[in-house]
Amino acid sequence: MDDKILFEIIDLLDDGEIVYLHQGTGEILSYPDPQRWSENEYIDLIEEVKARAAKEPDQFVIIDPPEPRDSFRIMEDFIFTVEDEHLRDRLLEALNSKKPFRYFRSTVEDSDMADDWYDFKDARMKEWLLEMLARVWD
């Protein structure tokens, strides 16, 4: 599958979208995840996407965002690649806080490792997405 399509899906998932991928054409449809965003605000878009996908139910795959534990594991794995002991400790503290995703992101973005984090995260999300699609399409 084309990396452009994969990374478009990853960006949509990062934004909290439910994604529909057409297996034959690579067409991507999406709408904000009602568990994260107000469903009432996006009801027309949700109905439009679902109606389009219902026209070819055997062709569209629904891709939900990864579970929080999967995202958490990616952050943990990244921490073990960080050589700077001080930053590694701060990232571990962030993961042990009440809002680990927010504090991890702000800590890593305030460091010189932000680009490394996003590259790492993109690579791991690509692996996760390819594995998920392989299970669905087999």
Backbone as a printed PyTorch tensor [residue, N CA C, xyz], in Angstrom:
tensor([[[  0.8360,  -1.1780,   0.0000],
         [  0.0000,   0.0000,   0.0000],
         [  0.8780,   1.2370,   0.0000]],

        [[  0.4380,   2.2390,  -0.6920],
         [  1.1440,   3.5080,  -0.8530],
         [  1.3280,   4.2080,   0.5000]],

        [[  2.5580,   4.6440,   0.7800],
         [  2.8330,   5.3470,   2.0350],
         [  1.9950,   6.6040,   2.1810]],

        [[  1.7050,   7.2770,   1.0790],
         [  0.9060,   8.5020,   1.1520],
         [ -0.4590,   8.1940,   1.7620]],

        [[ -1.0740,   7.1060,   1.3360],
         [ -2.3750,   6.7010,   1.8720],
         [ -2.2350,   6.3070,   3.3440]],

        [[ -1.2030,   5.5300,   3.6530],
         [ -0.9940,   5.0990,   5.0330],
         [ -0.8310,   6.2860,   5.9690]],

        [[ -0.0150,   7.2540,   5.5680],
         [  0.2330,   8.3920,   6.4540],
         [ -0.9620,   9.3410,   6.5120]],

        [[ -1.7660,   9.3850,   5.4750],
         [ -3.0100,  10.1600,   5.5470],
         [ -3.9410,   9.5260,   6.5830]],

        [[ -4.0260,   8.2010,   6.5640],
         [ -4.8480,   7.4910,   7.5500],
         [ -4.3090,   7.7230,   8.9550]],

        [[ -3.0040,   7.6310,   9.1160],
         [ -2.3820,   7.8450,  10.4290],
         [ -2.6860,   9.2480,  10.9370]],

        [[ -2.5960,  10.2380,  10.0750],
         [ -2.9100,  11.6180,  10.4830],
         [ -4.3700,  11.7370,  10.9250]],

        [[ -5.2660,  11.1120,  10.1860],
         [ -6.6840,  11.1580,  10.5540],
         [ -6.9270,  10.4660,  11.8890]],

        [[ -6.2850,   9.3180,  12.0950],
         [ -6.4210,   8.6090,  13.3680],
         [ -5.8740,   9.4520,  14.5160]],

        [[ -4.7430,  10.1220,  14.2860],
         [ -4.1630,  11.0030,  15.3100],
         [ -5.1100,  12.1430,  15.6600]],

        [[ -5.9050,  12.5630,  14.6790],
         [ -6.8600,  13.6480,  14.9040],
         [ -8.1580,  13.1580,  15.5410]],

        [[ -8.2300,  11.8560,  15.8350],
         [ -9.4120,  11.3120,  16.4830],
         [-10.5460,  10.9900,  15.5270]],

        [[-10.2020,  10.5630,  14.3230],
         [-11.2010,  10.2390,  13.3170],
         [-11.3910,   8.7290,  13.2040]],

        [[-12.6000,   8.3290,  12.8300],
         [-12.8870,   6.9650,  12.4020],
         [-12.6710,   6.9780,  10.8960]],

        [[-11.9190,   6.0260,  10.3750],
         [-11.5310,   6.0320,   8.9670],
         [-12.1210,   4.8240,   8.2510]],

        [[-12.6000,   5.0680,   7.0590],
         [-13.0620,   4.0040,   6.1620],
         [-12.1230,   4.0090,   4.9670]],

        [[-11.5900,   2.8490,   4.6270],
         [-10.6710,   2.7180,   3.5030],
         [-11.2610,   1.7570,   2.4860]],

        [[-11.3580,   2.2210,   1.2540],
         [-11.8480,   1.3730,   0.1560],
         [-10.6930,   0.4890,  -0.2870]],

        [[-10.9080,  -0.8240,  -0.2400],
         [ -9.8420,  -1.7760,  -0.5350],
         [ -9.3720,  -1.7140,  -1.9840]],

        [[-10.2690,  -1.4280,  -2.9000],
         [ -9.9090,  -1.4280,  -4.3100],
         [ -9.2910,  -0.1360,  -4.7970]],

        [[ -9.8640,   0.9890,  -4.3570],
         [ -9.4410,   2.2850,  -4.9040],
         [ -8.5280,   3.0820,  -3.9890]],

        [[ -8.5170,   2.7260,  -2.7020],
         [ -7.7410,   3.5100,  -1.7430],
         [ -8.4670,   4.7670,  -1.2890]],

        [[ -9.7300,   4.9160,  -1.6890],
         [-10.5340,   6.0700,  -1.2540],
         [-10.6250,   6.0670,   0.2670]],

        [[-10.4650,   7.2420,   0.8570],
         [-10.5100,   7.3840,   2.3090],
         [-11.6850,   8.2740,   2.6740]],

        [[-12.5110,   7.7830,   3.5870],
         [-13.6080,   8.5500,   4.1580],
         [-13.3790,   8.5950,   5.6640]],

        [[-13.7940,   9.6640,   6.3200],
         [-13.6080,   9.7170,   7.7680],
         [-14.5900,  10.6830,   8.4080]],

        [[-14.7310,  10.4980,   9.7130],
         [-15.5170,  11.4290,  10.5210],
         [-14.9700,  11.3860,  11.9460]],

        [[-15.1980,  12.4530,  12.7150],
         [-14.6960,  12.4910,  14.0970],
         [-15.3180,  11.3870,  14.9500]],

        [[-14.4930,  10.7260,  15.7370],
         [-14.9280,   9.6460,  16.6140],
         [-15.9290,  10.2070,  17.6300]],

        [[-17.1660,   9.7150,  17.6160],
         [-18.1790,  10.2290,  18.5490],
         [-17.8100,  10.0320,  20.0220]],

        [[-16.9090,   9.1030,  20.3160],
         [-16.4760,   8.9230,  21.7020],
         [-15.5570,  10.0510,  22.1630]],

        [[-14.9590,  10.7490,  21.2040],
         [-14.0470,  11.8530,  21.5430],
         [-14.6410,  13.2140,  21.2450]],

        [[-15.5530,  13.2830,  20.2950],
         [-16.1270,  14.5430,  19.8470],
         [-17.6380,  14.4510,  19.9280]],

        [[-18.2970,  15.5610,  19.9590],
         [-19.7560,  15.5880,  20.0200],
         [-20.3530,  15.0300,  18.7270]],

        [[-21.1030,  13.9510,  18.8670],
         [-21.7120,  13.3250,  17.6910],
         [-22.7050,  14.2570,  17.0220]],

        [[-23.4460,  15.0390,  17.8150],
         [-24.4620,  15.9410,  17.2580],
         [-23.8720,  16.9410,  16.2810]],

        [[-22.6760,  17.3760,  16.5750],
         [-22.0230,  18.3740,  15.7250],
         [-21.6700,  17.8170,  14.3470]],

        [[-21.4440,  16.5170,  14.2610],
         [-20.9680,  15.9040,  13.0190],
         [-21.9490,  14.8760,  12.4430]],

        [[-23.1920,  14.9060,  12.8940],
         [-24.1490,  13.8710,  12.5130],
         [-24.3240,  13.7680,  10.9950]],

        [[-24.3580,  14.9010,  10.2980],
         [-24.5140,  14.8670,   8.8360],
         [-23.3220,  14.1950,   8.1710]],

        [[-22.1230,  14.5300,   8.6050],
         [-20.9170,  13.9240,   8.0450],
         [-20.8810,  12.4260,   8.3560]],

        [[-21.2180,  12.0600,   9.5710],
         [-21.2210,  10.6450,   9.9610],
         [-22.1910,   9.8650,   9.0840]],

        [[-23.3910,  10.4060,   8.9000],
         [-24.3950,   9.7230,   8.0760],
         [-23.9590,   9.6410,   6.6190]],

        [[-23.3230,  10.6940,   6.1310],
         [-22.8450,  10.7090,   4.7420],
         [-21.7670,   9.6370,   4.5250]],

        [[-20.8050,   9.5490,   5.4330],
         [-19.7260,   8.5610,   5.3080],
         [-20.2970,   7.1460,   5.4070]],

        [[-21.1570,   6.9210,   6.3790],
         [-21.7300,   5.5830,   6.5560],
         [-22.5890,   5.1860,   5.3530]],

        [[-23.3240,   6.1360,   4.7870],
         [-24.1570,   5.8410,   3.6090],
         [-23.2730,   5.4890,   2.4130]],

        [[-22.1840,   6.2350,   2.2290],
         [-21.2660,   5.9490,   1.1100],
         [-20.6470,   4.5700,   1.2790]],

        [[-20.2070,   4.2440,   2.4900],
         [-19.5850,   2.9430,   2.7380],
         [-20.6120,   1.8150,   2.6060]],

        [[-21.8610,   2.0800,   2.9510],
         [-22.9070,   1.0500,   2.8670],
         [-23.2080,   0.6580,   1.4220]],

        [[-22.8800,   1.5300,   0.4740],
         [-23.0980,   1.2130,  -0.9400],
         [-22.1740,   0.0870,  -1.4140]],

        [[-21.0080,  -0.0510,  -0.7630],
         [-20.0420,  -1.1010,  -1.0980],
         [-19.5030,  -1.7160,   0.1960]],

        [[-20.3580,  -2.3770,   0.9510],
         [-19.9330,  -2.8560,   2.2730],
         [-18.7730,  -3.8410,   2.2420]],

        [[-18.6320,  -4.5830,   1.1660],
         [-17.5330,  -5.5470,   1.0920],
         [-16.2110,  -4.9000,   0.7020]],

        [[-16.2450,  -3.6400,   0.3100],
         [-15.0410,  -2.9610,  -0.1520],
         [-14.4190,  -2.0460,   0.9000]],

        [[-15.2290,  -1.5490,   1.8420],
         [-14.7070,  -0.6090,   2.8340],
         [-14.3140,  -1.3170,   4.1190]],

        [[-13.1530,  -0.9490,   4.6250],
         [-12.6510,  -1.4220,   5.9080],
         [-12.7430,  -0.2490,   6.8740]],

        [[-13.2740,  -0.5020,   8.0550],
         [-13.3520,   0.5410,   9.0810],
         [-12.0930,   0.4530,   9.9370]],

        [[-11.4460,   1.5950,  10.1120],
         [-10.2210,   1.6430,  10.9100],
         [-10.4660,   2.5660,  12.0980]],

        [[-10.5420,   1.9700,  13.2610],
         [-10.6780,   2.7410,  14.4920],
         [ -9.2940,   3.1500,  14.9710]],

        [[ -9.2120,   4.2530,  15.7080],
         [ -7.9120,   4.6290,  16.2770],
         [ -7.3800,   3.5070,  17.1700]],

        [[ -6.0670,   3.4490,  17.3500],
         [ -5.5110,   2.4190,  18.2260],
         [ -6.0200,   2.6020,  19.6540]],

        [[ -6.0420,   1.5160,  20.3770],
         [ -6.4320,   1.5690,  21.7870],
         [ -5.4040,   2.4160,  22.5470]],

        [[ -5.8370,   3.0990,  23.6010],
         [ -4.8730,   3.8950,  24.3810],
         [ -3.6780,   3.0840,  24.8580]],

        [[ -3.8870,   1.8250,  25.2050],
         [ -2.7550,   1.0060,  25.6780],
         [ -1.7130,   0.8110,  24.5710]],

        [[ -2.1740,   0.7400,  23.3000],
         [ -1.2290,   0.6050,  22.1910],
         [ -0.4200,   1.8870,  22.0210]],

        [[ -1.0920,   3.0220,  22.1110],
         [ -0.3940,   4.3080,  22.0170],
         [  0.5620,   4.4880,  23.1850]],

        [[  0.1380,   4.0710,  24.3640],
         [  0.9800,   4.1560,  25.5510],
         [  2.2410,   3.3160,  25.3660]],

        [[  2.0780,   2.1240,  24.8090],
         [  3.2120,   1.2270,  24.5820],
         [  4.2180,   1.8590,  23.6080]],

        [[  3.7240,   2.5530,  22.6020],
         [  4.6180,   3.2240,  21.6510],
         [  5.4440,   4.2840,  22.3810]],

        [[  4.7990,   5.0360,  23.2650],
         [  5.5310,   6.0440,  24.0320],
         [  6.5780,   5.3930,  24.9310]],

        [[  6.1960,   4.3050,  25.5940],
         [  7.1550,   3.5850,  26.4460],
         [  8.3530,   3.1100,  25.6370]],

        [[  8.0810,   2.5250,  24.4880],
         [  9.1670,   2.0090,  23.6470],
         [ 10.0930,   3.1370,  23.2020]],

        [[  9.5300,   4.2930,  22.9080],
         [ 10.3630,   5.4250,  22.5070],
         [ 11.3000,   5.8390,  23.6370]],

        [[ 10.7880,   5.8490,  24.8400],
         [ 11.5910,   6.2850,  25.9830],
         [ 12.8840,   5.4790,  26.0700]],

        [[ 12.8120,   4.2110,  25.7530],
         [ 14.0020,   3.3720,  25.8640],
         [ 14.9980,   3.5940,  24.7320]],

        [[ 14.6510,   4.4490,  23.7750],
         [ 15.6050,   4.8400,  22.7370],
         [ 16.3110,   6.1520,  23.0800]],

        [[ 15.8180,   6.8440,  24.0990],
         [ 16.3510,   8.1560,  24.4860],
         [ 17.6150,   7.9570,  25.3170]],

        [[ 18.7060,   8.5170,  24.8400],
         [ 19.9870,   8.3730,  25.5400],
         [ 20.1530,   9.3770,  26.6670]],

        [[ 19.5540,  10.5540,  26.5270],
         [ 19.6540,  11.5970,  27.5480],
         [ 18.8860,  11.1410,  28.7940]],

        [[ 19.6270,  10.8340,  29.8460],
         [ 19.0230,  10.2800,  31.0570],
         [ 18.0050,  11.2360,  31.6830]],

        [[ 18.3120,  12.5190,  31.6810],
         [ 17.3950,  13.5100,  32.2650],
         [ 16.0700,  13.5340,  31.4930]],

        [[ 16.1510,  13.5600,  30.1820],
         [ 14.9330,  13.5690,  29.3730],
         [ 14.1730,  12.2480,  29.5480]],

        [[ 14.8890,  11.1580,  29.5710],
         [ 14.2450,   9.8530,  29.7580],
         [ 13.4670,   9.8320,  31.0800]],

        [[ 14.0640,  10.3670,  32.1440],
         [ 13.3850,  10.4190,  33.4470],
         [ 12.1380,  11.3040,  33.3840]],

        [[ 12.2560,  12.4290,  32.7060],
         [ 11.0950,  13.3400,  32.5770],
         [  9.9730,  12.6810,  31.7790]],

        [[ 10.3270,  11.9340,  30.7380],
         [  9.3060,  11.2420,  29.9500],
         [  8.6460,  10.1230,  30.7540]],

        [[  9.4350,   9.4180,  31.5500],
         [  8.8640,   8.3860,  32.4210],
         [  7.9180,   9.0040,  33.4490]],

        [[  8.3030,  10.1520,  34.0010],
         [  7.4190,  10.8600,  34.9300],
         [  6.1200,  11.2440,  34.2360]],

        [[  6.2250,  11.6970,  33.0000],
         [  5.0300,  12.0810,  32.2470],
         [  4.0940,  10.8940,  32.0790]],

        [[  4.6520,   9.7230,  31.7770],
         [  3.8160,   8.5350,  31.6060],
         [  3.1560,   8.0910,  32.9010]],

        [[  3.7570,   8.4420,  34.0160],
         [  3.1950,   8.0640,  35.3110],
         [  2.2920,   9.1390,  35.9020]],

        [[  2.0250,  10.1860,  35.1320],
         [  1.1750,  11.2750,  35.6180],
         [ -0.2960,  10.9690,  35.3590]],

        [[ -1.1660,  11.8530,  35.8310],
         [ -2.6040,  11.6740,  35.6250],
         [ -3.0150,  11.8660,  34.1690]],

        [[ -2.2600,  12.6240,  33.4370],
         [ -2.5510,  12.8690,  32.0210],
         [ -1.3050,  12.5220,  31.1980]],

        [[ -1.0190,  11.2270,  31.0730],
         [  0.2480,  10.8140,  30.4580],
         [  0.4020,  11.2430,  29.0080]],

        [[ -0.6580,  11.2110,  28.2180],
         [ -0.5340,  11.5690,  26.7990],
         [ -0.2000,  13.0480,  26.6450]],

        [[ -0.8880,  13.8890,  27.3820],
         [ -0.6470,  15.3340,  27.2980],
         [  0.7520,  15.6820,  27.7800]],

        [[  1.1460,  15.1390,  28.9490],
         [  2.4470,  15.4920,  29.5140],
         [  3.6050,  14.9010,  28.7200]],

        [[  3.4130,  13.7120,  28.1840],
         [  4.4540,  13.1300,  27.3340],
         [  4.6700,  14.0210,  26.1120]],

        [[  3.5720,  14.3880,  25.4470],
         [  3.6780,  15.2070,  24.2420],
         [  4.3580,  16.5430,  24.5400]],

        [[  3.9280,  17.2100,  25.6100],
         [  4.5310,  18.5120,  25.8990],
         [  6.0020,  18.3680,  26.2890]],

        [[  6.3400,  17.3060,  27.0030],
         [  7.7390,  17.0970,  27.3870],
         [  8.6090,  16.8310,  26.1690]],

        [[  8.1490,  15.9620,  25.2940],
         [  8.9540,  15.6240,  24.1240],
         [  9.0360,  16.8210,  23.1630]],

        [[  7.9490,  17.5860,  23.0550],
         [  7.9800,  18.7490,  22.1580],
         [  8.8870,  19.8570,  22.6710]],

        [[  9.0990,  19.9030,  23.9720],
         [ 10.0030,  20.8980,  24.5480],
         [ 11.4600,  20.4480,  24.5110]],

        [[ 11.7120,  19.2810,  23.9680],
         [ 13.0730,  18.7510,  23.9160],
         [ 13.6030,  18.8300,  22.4790]],

        [[ 14.8530,  18.4240,  22.3290],
         [ 15.4330,  18.3710,  20.9850],
         [ 15.1500,  17.0200,  20.3160]],

        [[ 14.2940,  16.2100,  20.9420],
         [ 13.9590,  14.8810,  20.4190],
         [ 12.5840,  14.8480,  19.7400]],

        [[ 11.9610,  15.9910,  19.5600],
         [ 10.6040,  16.0170,  19.0060],
         [ 10.5530,  15.3590,  17.6240]],

        [[ 11.4770,  15.6970,  16.7440],
         [ 11.4770,  15.0910,  15.4040],
         [ 11.7020,  13.5890,  15.4830]],

        [[ 12.5960,  13.1790,  16.3930],
         [ 12.8450,  11.7450,  16.5750],
         [ 11.5810,  11.0350,  17.0530]],

        [[ 10.8600,  11.6760,  17.9690],
         [  9.6070,  11.0940,  18.4650],
         [  8.5980,  10.9190,  17.3330]],

        [[  8.4150,  11.9650,  16.5370],
         [  7.4070,  11.8700,  15.4730],
         [  7.8090,  10.8410,  14.4090]],

        [[  9.0850,  10.7420,  14.1190],
         [  9.5440,   9.7110,  13.1790],
         [  9.2990,   8.3190,  13.7610]],

        [[  9.6160,   8.1410,  15.0360],
         [  9.4210,   6.8590,  15.7120],
         [  7.9380,   6.5020,  15.7310]],

        [[  7.1310,   7.4610,  16.1290],
         [  5.6850,   7.2310,  16.2240],
         [  5.0980,   6.8930,  14.8520]],

        [[  5.4920,   7.6410,  13.8240],
         [  4.9920,   7.3620,  12.4700],
         [  5.3610,   5.9540,  12.0190]],

        [[  6.5950,   5.5540,  12.2780],
         [  7.0420,   4.2150,  11.8750],
         [  6.2460,   3.1380,  12.6070]],

        [[  6.0460,   3.3170,  13.9100],
         [  5.2850,   2.3350,  14.6800],
         [  3.8110,   2.3220,  14.2860]],

        [[  3.2470,   3.4860,  14.0150],
         [  1.8450,   3.5450,  13.5810],
         [  1.6900,   2.8900,  12.2130]],

        [[  2.6710,   3.0660,  11.3490],
         [  2.6220,   2.4210,  10.0370],
         [  2.6360,   0.9060,  10.2050]],

        [[  3.5070,   0.3860,  11.0790],
         [  3.5440,  -1.0550,  11.3600],
         [  2.1920,  -1.5250,  11.8880]],

        [[  1.6410,  -0.7880,  12.8530],
         [  0.3570,  -1.1500,  13.4570],
         [ -0.7490,  -1.1870,  12.4000]],

        [[ -0.7770,  -0.1630,  11.5490],
         [ -1.8070,  -0.0720,  10.5190],
         [ -1.6790,  -1.1970,   9.5020]],

        [[ -0.4710,  -1.4900,   9.0590],
         [ -0.2630,  -2.5790,   8.1020],
         [ -0.6650,  -3.9290,   8.7000]],

        [[ -0.3340,  -4.1400,   9.9620],
         [ -0.7360,  -5.3860,  10.6280],
         [ -2.2520,  -5.4890,  10.7220]],

        [[ -2.8890,  -4.3950,  11.0880],
         [ -4.3380,  -4.3840,  11.2180],
         [ -5.0040,  -4.6440,   9.8650]],

        [[ -4.5070,  -4.0050,   8.8150],
         [ -5.0790,  -4.1950,   7.4770],
         [ -4.8430,  -5.6280,   6.9830]],

        [[ -3.6860,  -6.1950,   7.2940],
         [ -3.3940,  -7.5650,   6.8700],
         [ -4.3880,  -8.5510,   7.5180]],

        [[ -4.7180,  -8.3110,   8.7860],
         [ -5.6930,  -9.1930,   9.4630],
         [ -7.0720,  -9.0750,   8.8330]],

        [[ -7.4550,  -7.8660,   8.4580],
         [ -8.7840,  -7.6210,   7.9010],
         [ -8.8880,  -8.1420,   6.4740]],

        [[ -7.8230,  -7.9840,   5.6920],
         [ -7.8750,  -8.3360,   4.2640],
         [ -7.5450,  -9.7930,   3.9820]],

        [[ -7.0480, -10.5340,   4.9660],
         [ -6.7200, -11.9490,   4.7060],
         [ -7.9480, -12.8150,   4.6930]]])
